[in-house]
Amino acid sequence: MIDRQVVALAVASMSPEGLEAAQMEAVQRRMTVEDVVLEANLSMVQDQLYALRRVAPSLTVIEGGRA
């Protein structure tokens, strides 16, 4: 389980543009900003895990992260 404090720290460190986009999506989808950010990050993790299942596994660097 991902701790909500970690997600809150991620939201707090977002760029103003990224935060605004997350807020707009949260309003449209009737979700919290934290849930929008969590969903996006879990999707990136899932993509990375599927990349490892390929015959020639590879990792890609995600913005602000390490691979």
N, C-alpha and C positions, 0 to 999 in steps of 0.2 A: 504494500500500500504506500502511496506517495503522500508524504506529510503535507498538509495544507500550508504550513509555514514556508516550506520550500517553494510552493507555487506562488505564495504571496511575495516572497523575495524576488522571484522571476518577474512578476508583474511590476514590482517597484523598480526594477532595473531596466525595464523596457524603454526604448526610445519614445519620444512624444508621438511620433507618427505611428509606431507599432501599437502603442497603448490606445490611441484614438481609433485605429482600425479594429482592435480587439473589443473596445467599448461599443462600437457601432454594430459589430457582429453579435455581441452579447445581447444588445437591445433587440435586434432583428430575430434572434433565435430564442429570446426569453430565457437566457442563461446568465450566469455570473461571468464576469471577466476572467476570473480564476478558472472556471470550467472551460472556457474557450481556449485559454492558454494551455491548460492541462491536455485537452483533446488534441491540440496541434502538436504538442511535444510527444505525446504518446504515439501519434501517427508517424512522426519522424523516427521514433525508436522502432516501431513496427517495420518501417521501410528498411531500416538498417539490419534488422534481424532477418528479413526475407532476402536481403542482399547476401548475407552470409550463407544462405542455403543454396545459392547458385553453384554451378560446377566450378567456376573460378570466382570464389568469394572476393568481394571488395567492399571497402568502407569509403564513404565520402564524408568530407568535413561539412557539418551543418553550421549555419551562421552562429557565431559565438560559441562554438563547441569544438570538441576534439574528436578525432577518429583514430 
